[in-house]
Amino acid sequence: MMDRSLSSPRTGLSSARSGRLATGVIAAALALVGVAGAQVTGSSQTTTDAQGQQHESATITVTKPSKKTRESKKDEKVKSTKDTRAEEKKEKKLNPLVGKDADLPDKQLYDKALAQIKSGHFDVARLDLNTLLSTYPDSQYQMRAKLAIADAWYREGGSAALAQAEQEYKDFITFFPNAPEAAEAQMRVGDIYFKQMDVPDRDDKNAQHAEEEYRTMLKQYPDAPKEILKEAQQKLRDVQEVLAQRETDIAAFYASRENWPAALARYETVQETYPQYSHMDDVLIGIGDAYAAEARAVRAQVSCAANLKNTPCLPEGAKSQLEQEFDGKAAAEYREVVLKHAAAPHAEFAKERLAAMNLPIPQPTAEDVAASEALEGSRAQYTMQKRLALLFLRKPDTVTAAQMGDPPLDDPAPVLAPEVAKALVGSYKEALNPGAAPKAVVKDATPAIEPGPGEVPPQPRTPPGQPASNAPALPPTLSDVPAAGAANDTGAPTEMTPASPTGASPSGTGVGVEVLTPGVNTGAGAASSLPSATGAADPNLGLKAVGPKDNSALPPVEAPAAAPDQVNDVAGKQTPPAEAKPAGKKNPKPEFDKNDESSSKHKKKKGADKLNPF
């Protein structure tokens, strides 16, 4: 506390007025010297001295605020909200050079373009940015201007603008692959397709592209800021939620039509590709139900012990084996739901199915229960606002997508329906032939050829390099026949001629040719040794001659008699009969035949003549 007293002789001013004036002067002085927040009080009084003169004195008291009072006033200051601080941080991130080099023309163009983007004037902003790129090629804002152009297209929206934004972002990644903003550009490419995603029962092209772009971002930029990586992972989970929902809906459709191989293929694809799907318990139960349906189909088959005629049946052993196999696969899927998805909404359905099969219900471990509860607890809940957005905006449902865990970055090979059907058929074959070993495939085996009528069946061929046995030799294959003019093992060329029609030759191959072995059935007398149908030597070696059956000479052609020439009396020249015209008429007309069609100039047919076509 500080007390200061001022004394002044009495003047024409009143004592109260002078006291207030003095108090105001001292308060102003204290404010100038920096005593802020102090409380100033003053009082004045009049005294009389020994000489009888009156004097006025003013007392001013300055009280400093306590520490508690200062802290309360400090709390009363206006604080920026969370949204304001986030907006300022975003502005600083977009334009970190704010306030620096403000007088440079390229900086002014860049700031102006950012202001235009913020105001929604995207075409004006792109014009300024393109001017910056073309006018100042060495500017430090070249990279940021390139990225700002892509941002302008992205914020404008629309299919055409988003396509142009994708191209601009990819160009930025190509020109500046090592820039810190490259990860953000790749992230925006995924956002472009994420914005255009449709509901699961529509075309999934945009969802597939979004998944691919987010995976590329996470693979190529693992050192990106944590905020961007976290956002990319969450959006990848949302995209995979939509794709998994699509596959599950298709599987449910096939299951309703009892097309179990197709349903199993879709369900197993979801199980292996999207492990964080929100309805994984339903997927596993669907797989178990499909195998349970196959087991019921096996039970419905008639056993061969019934001795029913003309009825397909299964042996009792094969039927029992197939039932155990399919029931075992169904029970395994139900157990996985109970053990790995204990906190899922439909885990009780799996327990009911196990109880219906008279199987014990397993108990999950504490770790499995905690992991399932953490995964299910990370999912968001539906609100009225979210339901209205899904209803009116026709957006894909990503509300229940997982909020934790690493999404898979690579897809395994999809399960195809033909493969599942082939596996089911293989189970039937194995059950029907339990002791049959798989047949070994011999690559060098020659396919058997059925002999034709009158032909000798082929005999076993002696392998090359081994001595010939007493068994007749096999006819050579095409690989055993040397090239034209080349010498064989005996030093003579091998010829192939058509087989005899009777098939009496022991070297017939069954394919209409006969192999002539040098020195055996070749030579001068070989042709004469093949008899013809008349008993004489056949020069055609059994082949029919090409030509008509009747080779007798044709009769001569009978030509018509020549018509006599006519004499033209006017010109005195002979005219051929074809050019002669009847005399007396220039253009003769043919006579009308009443038996022909009727006309308007002649009388129409009547009665039976009208029906007579002749």
C-alpha positions in Angstrom: 0.0 0.0 0.0 1.3 3.4 -0.9 0.0 6.7 0.6 0.8 10.0 -0.9 -0.5 13.4 0.4 -0.6 16.6 -1.5 -1.2 20.0 0.2 -2.0 23.2 -1.6 -3.1 26.6 -0.5 -6.7 27.4 -0.7 -7.7 29.0 -4.0 -10.9 30.0 -5.7 -11.7 26.3 -6.4 -13.8 24.5 -3.9 -12.1 22.0 -1.7 -14.1 19.0 -3.1 -13.4 19.9 -6.7 -9.7 20.3 -6.0 -9.6 17.0 -4.2 -11.2 15.2 -7.2 -8.8 16.9 -9.6 -5.8 15.8 -7.5 -7.0 12.2 -7.3 -7.5 12.1 -11.1 -4.0 13.5 -11.7 -2.4 10.9 -9.5 -4.4 8.1 -11.0 -3.3 9.1 -14.5 0.3 9.3 -13.3 0.1 5.8 -11.8 -1.3 4.4 -15.1 1.5 6.0 -17.0 4.2 4.4 -14.8 2.6 1.0 -15.3 0.8 0.2 -12.1 -1.8 -1.9 -13.9 -4.7 -3.4 -12.2 -4.1 -1.4 -9.0 -7.1 0.0 -7.0 -6.8 3.8 -6.4 -8.8 5.5 -3.6 -8.5 9.1 -2.4 -9.8 11.4 0.3 -9.4 15.1 1.1 -9.6 17.1 4.3 -9.2 20.7 5.4 -7.0 21.7 8.3 -6.4 25.1 10.0 -2.9 26.1 11.0 -1.8 28.2 14.0 -2.0 31.4 12.0 -5.6 30.7 11.2 -5.2 29.8 7.6 -7.0 26.8 6.1 -5.1 24.1 4.2 -6.6 21.3 2.1 -4.8 17.9 2.0 -5.6 14.9 -0.3 -4.7 11.3 0.5 -4.5 8.8 -2.3 -4.3 5.1 -1.6 -3.0 2.6 -4.2 -3.7 -1.1 -3.5 -2.1 -3.8 -5.7 -4.3 -6.8 -6.5 -3.6 -10.1 -4.9 -2.2 -13.1 -6.7 -5.6 -14.8 -6.5 -7.3 -11.8 -8.0 -4.8 -11.7 -10.9 -5.3 -15.4 -11.7 -9.0 -14.9 -11.8 -8.7 -12.0 -14.2 -6.3 -14.0 -16.3 -8.9 -16.8 -16.7 -11.4 -14.3 -17.8 -9.4 -13.6 -21.0 -10.9 -14.7 -24.3 -9.5 -18.1 -25.4 -9.7 -19.4 -28.9 -11.8 -22.5 -29.4 -10.6 -25.9 -30.6 -12.0 -25.3 -34.0 -10.3 -21.9 -34.3 -7.0 -23.4 -33.3 -7.4 -26.3 -35.8 -8.3 -23.8 -38.6 -5.2 -21.7 -37.8 -3.0 -24.8 -37.7 -4.4 -25.9 -41.1 -3.9 -22.4 -42.6 -0.3 -22.4 -41.3 0.2 -25.9 -42.8 -1.2 -24.8 -46.2 0.8 -21.6 -46.2 3.8 -21.9 -43.9 5.5 -18.9 -45.5 2.8 -16.5 -44.4 4.2 -13.1 -43.5 7.6 -13.9 -45.2 8.6 -12.2 -48.4 5.3 -10.5 -48.6 6.6 -7.9 -51.1 7.7 -10.5 -53.7 5.3 -10.7 -56.7 5.2 -14.5 -56.7 4.4 -14.5 -53.1 1.5 -12.1 -53.7 0.2 -14.2 -56.5 0.3 -17.3 -54.3 -1.4 -15.7 -51.4 -4.1 -14.3 -53.7 -4.7 -17.7 -55.2 -5.1 -19.3 -51.8 -7.6 -16.6 -50.8 -9.6 -17.3 -54.0 -9.6 -21.0 -53.3 -10.9 -20.3 -49.8 -13.6 -18.1 -51.2 -14.7 -20.7 -53.7 -13.4 -18.9 -56.8 -11.5 -21.9 -58.1 -11.1 -20.8 -61.8 -9.6 -17.4 -60.8 -7.3 -19.2 -58.3 -6.1 -21.7 -61.0 -5.5 -18.8 -63.4 -3.2 -17.0 -60.8 -1.4 -20.2 -60.0 -0.7 -21.0 -63.7 0.6 -17.4 -64.1 2.9 -18.0 -61.2 4.2 -21.3 -62.7 4.8 -19.8 -66.2 6.1 -16.4 -65.1 8.4 -17.4 -62.2 10.0 -20.7 -63.1 12.6 -20.3 -60.3 10.2 -19.3 -57.6 10.2 -21.2 -54.3 6.4 -21.5 -54.6 6.6 -23.7 -57.7 5.9 -26.9 -55.8 3.2 -25.4 -53.6 1.5 -23.8 -56.6 1.4 -27.2 -58.4 -0.2 -28.8 -55.4 -2.6 -25.9 -54.9 -3.9 -26.3 -58.5 -4.8 -29.9 -57.7 -6.4 -28.8 -54.4 -8.6 -26.3 -56.4 -9.9 -29.1 -58.6 -10.5 -31.4 -55.7 -12.4 -28.8 -53.7 -14.5 -27.9 -56.7 -16.0 -31.4 -56.9 -17.9 -33.1 -59.6 -16.8 -36.1 -61.7 -14.9 -34.0 -64.3 -13.2 -31.8 -61.7 -12.2 -34.9 -59.6 -10.8 -36.6 -62.7 -8.7 -33.5 -63.4 -7.6 -33.4 -59.7 -6.4 -37.0 -59.9 -4.3 -36.2 -62.9 -2.8 -33.2 -61.2 -2.0 -35.1 -58.0 -0.3 -37.9 -59.9 1.7 -35.3 -61.9 2.8 -33.7 -58.6 4.0 -37.2 -57.3 5.9 -37.7 -60.6 7.7 -34.3 -60.4 8.2 -34.2 -56.7 8.4 -37.8 -55.5 10.6 -37.1 -52.4 8.6 -34.0 -51.2 6.8 -34.3 -47.8 3.6 -33.4 -49.6 3.8 -36.4 -51.9 2.2 -38.6 -49.3 -0.7 -36.2 -48.9 -1.1 -36.1 -52.7 -1.4 -39.9 -52.8 -3.8 -39.7 -50.0 -6.0 -37.3 -51.9 -6.0 -39.6 -54.9 -7.6 -42.3 -52.7 -10.1 -39.7 -51.3 -11.2 -38.9 -54.9 -12.5 -42.5 -55.3 -13.7 -42.7 -51.7 -16.0 -39.7 -52.4 -17.5 -41.5 -55.4 -18.1 -44.8 -53.8 -21.6 -46.2 -54.1 -23.6 -48.6 -52.0 -22.5 -52.2 -51.9 -25.2 -53.5 -54.3 -24.0 -51.2 -57.1 -20.8 -51.0 -59.1 -17.7 -51.5 -56.9 -15.2 -50.0 -59.3 -14.6 -46.9 -57.2 -14.2 -48.9 -54.1 -11.7 -51.1 -55.7 -9.7 -48.1 -56.9 -9.9 -46.4 -53.5 -8.6 -49.6 -51.8 -5.7 -49.8 -54.2 -4.7 -46.1 -53.8 -4.8 -46.2 -50.0 -2.7 -49.4 -50.0 -0.2 -47.7 -52.3 0.0 -44.7 -49.9 0.6 -46.9 -46.9 3.3 -49.0 -48.7 5.2 -46.2 -50.4 5.1 -43.6 -47.6 5.6 -45.4 -44.3 7.4 -42.4 -42.9 4.6 -39.9 -43.5 3.1 -37.9 -40.6 1.2 -40.1 -38.1 -2.0 -38.1 -38.7 -2.0 -38.9 -42.4 -1.1 -42.6 -41.9 -3.9 -42.9 -39.3 -6.4 -41.3 -41.6 -5.4 -43.5 -44.5 -5.7 -46.7 -42.4 -9.2 -45.8 -41.2 -10.4 -45.0 -44.7 -8.9 -48.3 -45.9 -10.9 -50.1 -43.2 -14.1 -48.3 -44.4 -13.5 -49.3 -48.0 -12.9 -52.9 -47.0 -16.0 -52.9 -45.0 -18.0 -51.9 -48.1 -16.3 -54.6 -50.3 -16.8 -57.3 -47.6 -20.5 -56.3 -47.4 -20.9 -56.7 -51.1 -19.3 -60.2 -51.1 -21.5 -61.2 -48.2 -24.7 -60.1 -49.8 -23.8 -62.1 -53.0 -23.0 -65.2 -50.9 -26.4 -64.8 -49.0 -28.1 -64.6 -52.4 -26.5 -67.9 -53.6 -27.3 -69.5 -50.2 -31.0 -68.6 -50.6 -30.9 -70.4 -54.0 -29.1 -73.4 -52.4 -26.1 -73.0 -54.7 -23.7 -74.0 -52.0 -20.4 -74.1 -54.0 -21.0 -70.4 -55.1 -22.0 -69.4 -51.5 -19.0 -71.1 -50.0 -16.6 -69.4 -52.5 -17.9 -65.9 -51.6 -18.0 -66.6 -47.8 -14.5 -68.0 -47.8 -13.2 -65.0 -49.8 -14.5 -62.6 -47.2 -13.0 -64.8 -44.4 -9.5 -64.7 -45.9 -9.4 -61.2 -47.3 -11.3 -59.0 -44.8 -10.6 -60.3 -41.3 -11.9 -57.0 -39.7 -15.3 -57.2 -41.2 -18.0 -56.2 -38.7 -20.2 -59.2 -39.6 -17.5 -61.9 -39.6 -19.6 -64.0 -37.2 -22.4 -64.2 -39.8 -19.9 -65.1 -42.5 -18.5 -68.0 -40.4 -22.0 -69.2 -39.5 -22.9 -69.1 -43.2 -20.0 -71.3 -44.1 -21.0 -73.8 -41.4 -24.6 -73.7 -42.6 -23.5 -74.5 -46.2 -21.5 -77.6 -45.0 -24.4 -78.6 -42.8 -26.7 -78.4 -45.9 -24.3 -80.7 -47.8 -24.4 -83.2 -44.9 -28.2 -83.1 -44.9 -28.1 -83.8 -48.7 -26.0 -86.9 -48.0 -28.4 -88.2 -45.3 -31.2 -87.8 -47.8 -29.5 -90.2 -50.2 -30.9 -93.7 -50.4 -28.6 -96.4 -49.0 -27.7 -99.3 -51.2 -28.7 -101.7 -48.5 -32.4 -100.9 -49.2 -32.2 -102.9 -52.5 -34.4 -100.5 -54.4 -34.3 -101.0 -58.1 -33.7 -98.2 -60.5 -32.8 -95.8 -57.7 -29.5 -94.0 -57.2 -27.9 -95.1 -53.9 -24.8 -94.6 -51.8 -22.9 -97.4 -50.0 -23.3 -97.3 -46.3 -19.6 -96.7 -45.7 -19.3 -93.8 -48.2 -22.5 -92.2 -46.8 -21.2 -92.3 -43.2 -17.8 -90.9 -44.3 -19.4 -88.0 -46.2 -21.6 -87.1 -43.3 -18.7 -87.0 -40.8 -16.6 -84.9 -43.2 -19.3 -82.2 -43.8 -20.6 -82.1 -40.2 -17.0 -81.8 -39.0 -16.4 -78.8 -41.3 -19.6 -77.1 -40.1 -18.7 -77.7 -36.5 -15.3 -76.2 -37.0 -16.8 -72.9 -38.3 -19.2 -72.7 -35.4 -16.4 -73.3 -32.9 -14.3 -70.5 -34.4 -17.2 -68.1 -33.9 -17.5 -69.1 -30.2 -13.7 -68.9 -29.6 -12.6 -65.9 -31.7 -15.7 -63.8 -31.8 -17.1 -64.2 -28.4 -18.3 -60.6 -28.2 -19.9 -60.6 -31.6 -23.7 -60.1 -31.7 -24.5 -63.5 -33.2 -22.1 -65.7 -31.2 -25.1 -67.3 -29.5 -26.4 -68.6 -32.8 -23.2 -70.7 -33.2 -23.6 -72.1 -29.7 -27.2 -73.1 -30.5 -26.1 -74.9 -33.7 -23.4 -76.8 -31.7 -25.9 -77.8 -29.1 -28.3 -79.0 -31.9 -25.5 -81.2 -33.2 -25.0 -82.7 -29.7 -21.4 -81.3 -29.6 -19.7 -79.7 -26.6 -19.5 -75.9 -26.6 -15.9 -74.7 -26.2 -14.9 -71.9 -23.8 -12.8 -69.1 -25.1 -9.7 -67.9 -23.3 -9.5 -64.6 -21.5 -7.1 -63.2 -24.2 -9.6 -64.1 -26.9 -12.5 -62.5 -25.1 -10.5 -59.3 -24.5 -9.4 -59.1 -28.1 -13.0 -59.6 -29.4 -14.4 -57.1 -26.9 -11.8 -54.5 -27.9 -12.5 -55.0 -31.6 -16.3 -54.8 -31.2 -16.0 -51.9 -28.8 -14.0 -49.8 -31.3 -17.0 -49.8 -33.7 -19.2 -46.8 -33.8 -22.9 -46.9 -33.0 -25.8 -45.8 -35.2 -27.4 -42.4 -34.5 -30.4 -40.7 -36.0 -28.2 -38.3 -37.9 -26.2 -41.2 -39.4 -29.3 -43.1 -40.3 -30.7 -40.1 -42.1 -27.5 -39.6 -44.0 -27.5 -43.2 -45.1 -31.2 -43.0 -46.1 -31.1 -39.7 -48.1 -27.5 -39.3 -49.3 -27.2 -42.8 -50.5 -23.8 -43.3 -49.0 -22.1 -46.6 -48.3 -22.6 -47.8 -44.7 -19.2 -47.6 -42.9 -20.6 -46.8 -39.4 -19.7 -50.2 -37.9 -16.2 -50.4 -39.5 -13.4 -51.3 -37.2 -11.5 -48.4 -35.6 -8.4 -50.4 -34.6 -6.0 -52.9 -36.1 -3.9 -52.9 -39.2 -5.9 -53.5 -42.4 -4.5 -56.1 -44.8 -2.4 -54.5 -47.6 -2.4 -57.6 -49.9 -5.2 -59.8 -51.1 -4.9 -63.5 -51.1 -6.0 -65.5 -54.1 -9.8 -65.4 -54.3 -11.7 -68.7 -53.8 -13.6 -69.6 -56.9 -16.8 -71.6 -57.1 -15.5 -74.2 -59.6 -12.7 -75.0 -57.1 -15.2 -75.5 -54.3 -17.4 -77.7 -56.5 -14.3 -79.7 -57.6 -13.4 -80.3 -53.9 -16.9 -81.5 -53.1 -16.9 -83.9 -56.0 -13.4 -85.1 -54.9 -14.9 -85.9 -51.5 -17.5 -88.0 -53.1 -15.0 -89.9 -55.2 -12.7 -90.5 -52.2 -15.7 -91.8 -50.2 -16.8 -94.1 -53.0 -13.3 -95.5 -53.8 -11.5 -95.4 -50.4 -8.7 -97.8 -51.5 -8.2 -96.4 -55.0 -4.8 -94.8 -55.4 -4.5 -91.9 -57.8 -3.4 -93.0 -61.2 0.0 -92.0 -62.3 0.1 -89.9 -65.4 2.6 -91.3 -68.0 3.7 -88.6 -70.4 5.1 -91.0 -73.0 2.1 -93.2 -73.2 0.7 -93.7 -76.7 -3.1 -93.5 -76.8 -4.8 -96.7 -77.8 -6.3 -96.9 -81.3 -9.3 -99.0 -81.8 -8.8 -101.3 -84.9 -11.1 -100.8 -87.8 -13.1 -103.6 -89.4 -10.8 -106.2 -91.0 -7.7 -104.7 -89.4 -5.2 -106.4 -87.1 -5.0 -104.8 -83.6 -1.6 -103.2 -82.9 1.0 -105.3 -81.1 3.3 -104.2 -78.3 6.3 -102.3 -79.7 9.8 -103.3 -78.7 11.4 -100.3 -76.9 14.3 -98.8 -78.8 17.8 -100.0 -77.8 16.5 -103.5 -76.7 16.8 -106.7 -78.8 13.7 -107.7 -80.6 11.9 -110.6 -79.0 9.8 -113.3 -80.7 6.7 -111.1 -80.4 5.7 -109.3 -83.6 7.1 -105.7 -83.8 4.9 -102.7 -83.2 4.2 -100.4 -86.1 6.5 -97.4 -85.9 5.1 -94.1 -84.7 5.7 -90.8 -86.5 8.8 -90.1 -84.3 10.3 -93.4 -85.5 9.9 -92.6 -89.2 13.1 -90.9 -90.6 12.9 -87.9 -92.9 12.4 -88.2 -96.6 15.5 -89.7 -98.2 17.2 -90.3 -94.8 18.6 -93.8 -94.0 17.2 -96.0 -91.3 19.0 -98.6 -89.2 19.2 -101.0 -92.1 20.6 -98.4 -94.5 17.5 -98.3 -96.8 14.8 -95.6 -97.0 11.4 -96.4 -95.3 8.3 -95.9 -97.4 4.7 -95.6 -96.2 2.0 -96.8 -98.6 -1.8 -97.3 -98.1 -2.8 -100.6 -96.5 -4.5 -103.3 -98.5 -8.3 -103.3 -98.3 -8.4 -106.8 -97.0 -6.3 -106.0 -94.0 -4.3 -109.2 -94.4 -1.0 -107.6 -94.1 0.5 -108.3 -90.6 2.0 -104.8 -90.6 -1.2 -102.8 -90.7 -1.4 -99.8 -88.3 -5.1 -99.5 -88.1 -5.1 -96.0 -89.6 -5.3 -96.9 -93.3 -1.5 -97.1 -94.0 0.9 -100.0 -94.4 4.6 -99.9 -93.6 6.8 -101.5 -96.2 9.9 -102.9 -94.7 12.9 -102.8 -97.1 13.7 -106.2 -98.4 10.5 -107.8 -97.1 7.6 -106.3 -99.0 9.3 -103.8 -101.2 11.1 -104.3 -104.5 10.2 -105.3 -108.0 7.7 -107.9 -107.1 6.1 -106.0 -104.3 3.4 -104.5 -106.4 2.6 -107.7 -108.1 2.2 -109.4 -104.7 -0.9 -107.4 -103.9 -3.9 -109.0 -105.6 -6.8 -107.0 -106.8 -10.5 -107.8 -106.7 -10.2 -109.7 -110.1 -7.2 -111.8 -108.9 -4.7 -110.0 -111.1 -2.0 -107.6 -109.9 -3.5 -104.3 -108.9 -1.4 -101.4 -110.1 -3.2 -99.0 -107.7 -2.3 -101.1 -104.7 -5.9 -101.4 -103.5 -7.0 -97.8 -104.0 -10.0 -97.1 -106.1 -9.5 -95.2 -109.3 -10.9 -91.7 -109.5 -13.5 -91.3 -112.2 -17.1 -92.1 -113.2 -18.3 -95.7 -112.9 -19.3 -95.8 -116.7 -16.2 -95.2 -118.8 -17.9 -95.8 -122.2 -17.8 -93.0 -124.8 -20.6 -90.5 -124.9 -23.0 -90.4 -128.0 -22.4 -87.5 -130.5 -24.2 -84.3 -129.9 -27.4 -83.9 -132.1 -27.5 -80.4 -133.6 -30.8 -78.9 -134.9 -31.4 -78.5 -138.6 -30.5 -75.2 -140.2 -33.4 -72.9 -141.0 -33.7 -71.6 -144.6 -32.7 -68.0 -145.1 -35.4 -65.5 -146.1 -35.1 -63.0 -148.9 -35.7 -59.3 -148.2 -37.5 -57.9 -151.3 -36.8 -54.3 -150.5 -33.0 -54.4 -150.0 -32.5 -57.6 -152.0 -30.5 -59.1 -149.2 -31.1 -62.3 -147.3 -32.2 -61.9 -143.6 -31.6 -64.5 -141.0 -34.8 -66.2 -139.8 -34.3 -64.8 -136.3 -34.5 -61.2 -137.5 -37.4 -61.7 -140.0 -40.7 -59.9 -139.1 -44.2 -60.9 -140.3 -45.4 -58.8 -143.2 -48.2 -56.4 -142.9 -47.7 -55.3 -139.3 -45.0 -53.2 -137.8 -45.4 -54.4 -134.1 -47.4 -57.6 -134.0 -49.1 -58.4 -130.7 -49.7 -62.0 -129.4 -53.2 -63.2 -129.6 -55.2 -63.2 -126.4 -55.6 -66.6 -124.8 -58.9 -66.9 -122.9 -57.6 -69.7 -120.8 -55.0 -67.3 -119.5 -55.6 -64.6 -116.9 -58.6 -62.3 -117.4 -58.1 -58.6 -118.1 -60.2 -55.5 -118.2 -60.4 -55.4 -122.0 -61.7 -59.0 -122.3 -64.6 -60.8 -120.8 -63.8 -62.4 -117.4 -64.0 -66.0 -116.8 -67.1 -67.5 -115.3 -68.1 -70.6 -113.5 -65.7 -73.6 -113.5 -63.3 -71.9 -116.0 -62.5 -69.4 -113.3 -61.1 -72.1 -111.0 -59.3 -74.0 -113.8 -55.6 -73.0 -113.6 -54.9 -74.6 -117.0 
